[in-house]
Amino acid sequence: MAAQGSRKPKNPRSCHERALGLLAVRARSRRELERRLLQAGFEVAEVADVLERLERVGLVDDRAFARQVADHAFGVKRAGVRAVAGSLAAAGVSREIIAETVDPHACDEEARADALAESKAVRMHSVEPKKAFSRLTSLLMRRGFGPEVARGAARRALTLDLAEDDPSLASRTSRP
């Protein structure tokens, strides 16, 4: 019988099985998988061997992982380049792969910020223009857009939204 403080499960799974189980939940970077396997108590050499085998068969691929994360963040979440790059770095993806993944999306940063700002500005029609501008700018910056891009997108979205309802308000929000 095992000691009460032991972390050994009754039916321990192999390192390879554990890695496959983690990958079944969601795609992971090599570094994320390595961290999780080491935390589970597997030996460094065993983890390295398993990761090498998984890379050879294509189950662990940092480039594919980065593309998947970026596609979701840029498409669904409409995140900014800074947020995507930060999440990839936190997952242990190399700077080279991060750059090659996010750089093509940098050119449409303003368009993504505008689209997100316009979708959120619709809900702020009853909020005072200055407060709406502040809230929208903060939201855009939390999503990873730079301050200038966020302010510009918020200004354009609120001006368009308010100008449709009352043209006299458009001038109040054009330079908050």
C-alpha positions in Angstrom: 0.0 0.0 0.0 1.4 3.4 -0.9 2.1 6.1 1.6 -0.6 8.7 2.1 1.5 11.5 0.8 2.5 9.7 -2.4 1.4 11.2 -5.7 1.5 7.9 -7.6 -1.8 7.0 -9.2 -3.2 3.4 -8.8 -2.9 2.8 -12.5 -0.1 5.0 -13.7 -0.2 5.9 -17.4 3.0 6.0 -19.4 4.5 9.3 -20.4 3.4 8.7 -24.0 -0.2 8.0 -23.0 -0.3 11.1 -20.9 1.1 13.2 -23.7 -1.5 11.8 -26.1 -4.2 12.5 -23.5 -3.1 16.1 -23.2 -3.1 16.5 -27.0 -6.5 15.0 -27.3 -7.9 17.9 -25.2 -6.3 20.7 -27.4 -3.3 21.4 -29.5 -0.2 22.3 -27.4 3.2 23.7 -28.1 6.2 21.5 -27.4 7.1 23.6 -24.3 3.6 23.4 -22.9 3.6 19.6 -23.3 7.1 19.4 -21.7 6.0 21.4 -18.7 2.9 19.3 -18.1 4.7 16.0 -18.4 7.5 17.1 -16.1 4.9 18.4 -13.6 3.3 15.0 -13.7 6.6 13.5 -12.4 8.0 11.9 -15.5 11.8 11.9 -16.0 13.5 14.5 -18.2 15.0 11.9 -20.6 11.7 10.1 -21.0 9.8 13.3 -21.7 12.4 14.4 -24.3 12.1 11.0 -26.0 8.3 11.1 -26.1 8.3 14.7 -27.4 10.8 13.7 -30.1 8.7 10.8 -31.2 5.5 13.0 -31.3 7.3 15.6 -33.4 8.5 13.0 -35.9 4.9 11.8 -36.5 3.6 15.4 -36.6 1.5 15.4 -33.4 3.7 18.1 -31.9 4.4 21.0 -34.3 5.0 24.5 -32.9 4.4 26.1 -36.3 1.0 24.4 -36.8 0.1 25.2 -33.2 1.0 28.9 -33.7 -1.0 29.1 -36.9 -4.0 27.5 -35.1 -3.8 29.9 -32.2 -3.3 32.9 -34.4 -6.2 32.0 -36.8 -8.5 31.7 -33.8 -7.4 34.8 -32.1 -7.3 37.0 -35.2 -10.5 35.5 -36.7 -12.9 34.8 -33.8 -11.6 36.9 -31.0 -10.4 39.8 -33.3 -7.3 40.2 -31.1 -4.4 42.4 -31.8 -0.9 41.3 -32.8 0.5 42.1 -29.3 -2.0 39.8 -27.6 -1.4 36.9 -30.0 2.3 37.3 -29.8 2.1 37.3 -26.0 0.0 34.2 -25.8 2.3 32.3 -28.1 5.3 33.4 -26.1 3.6 32.3 -22.9 3.1 28.9 -24.6 6.8 28.6 -25.2 6.8 29.2 -29.0 10.1 30.5 -30.3 10.4 34.2 -31.3 11.1 33.2 -34.9 7.9 31.2 -35.2 5.9 34.0 -33.5 7.3 36.6 -35.9 6.5 34.5 -39.0 3.0 33.8 -37.6 1.9 37.2 -36.6 3.8 39.5 -39.0 1.4 38.8 -42.0 -1.5 39.9 -39.8 0.1 43.2 -38.7 -1.0 45.0 -41.9 -4.7 44.5 -41.2 -4.4 45.4 -37.5 -6.4 48.7 -37.9 -9.2 46.9 -39.9 -9.6 44.3 -37.1 -9.6 47.0 -34.5 -12.3 48.9 -36.4 -14.5 45.8 -36.8 -14.3 45.0 -33.1 -14.9 48.6 -32.1 -17.9 48.9 -34.4 -19.4 45.7 -33.0 -19.0 46.9 -29.4 -20.0 50.6 -30.0 -23.5 49.5 -30.9 -24.1 48.6 -27.3 -22.8 52.0 -26.0 -25.4 54.2 -27.5 -26.8 55.2 -24.1 -23.4 55.9 -22.5 -21.9 59.4 -22.4 -19.6 59.8 -25.4 -16.4 60.5 -23.3 -17.1 57.4 -21.1 -17.9 55.3 -24.1 -14.7 56.3 -25.8 -12.7 55.4 -22.6 -14.4 52.0 -22.3 -14.0 51.1 -25.9 -10.4 52.2 -26.0 -9.7 50.1 -22.9 -11.4 47.1 -24.3 -9.3 47.3 -27.5 -6.1 47.7 -25.6 -7.0 44.6 -23.5 -7.5 42.7 -26.7 -3.9 43.6 -27.7 -4.2 46.6 -29.9 -1.7 49.5 -29.4 -2.9 52.7 -27.8 -3.0 54.7 -31.1 -4.8 52.0 -33.0 -7.3 51.6 -30.1 -8.0 55.3 -29.8 -8.4 55.7 -33.6 -10.8 52.7 -33.9 -12.8 53.9 -30.9 -13.1 57.4 -32.3 -14.2 56.1 -35.7 -16.7 53.6 -34.3 -18.3 56.1 -31.9 -18.4 58.9 -34.5 -20.1 56.6 -37.0 -22.5 55.2 -34.5 -23.4 58.6 -32.9 -23.6 60.4 -36.3 -26.3 58.1 -37.4 -28.5 58.9 -34.4 -27.7 62.6 -33.9 -25.2 64.4 -36.2 -24.6 67.1 -33.6 -23.0 64.4 -31.3 -20.5 63.4 -33.9 -18.4 66.5 -33.4 -18.3 65.9 -29.6 -16.8 62.4 -30.1 -14.4 63.2 -32.9 -11.8 64.5 -30.5 -12.3 63.2 -27.0 
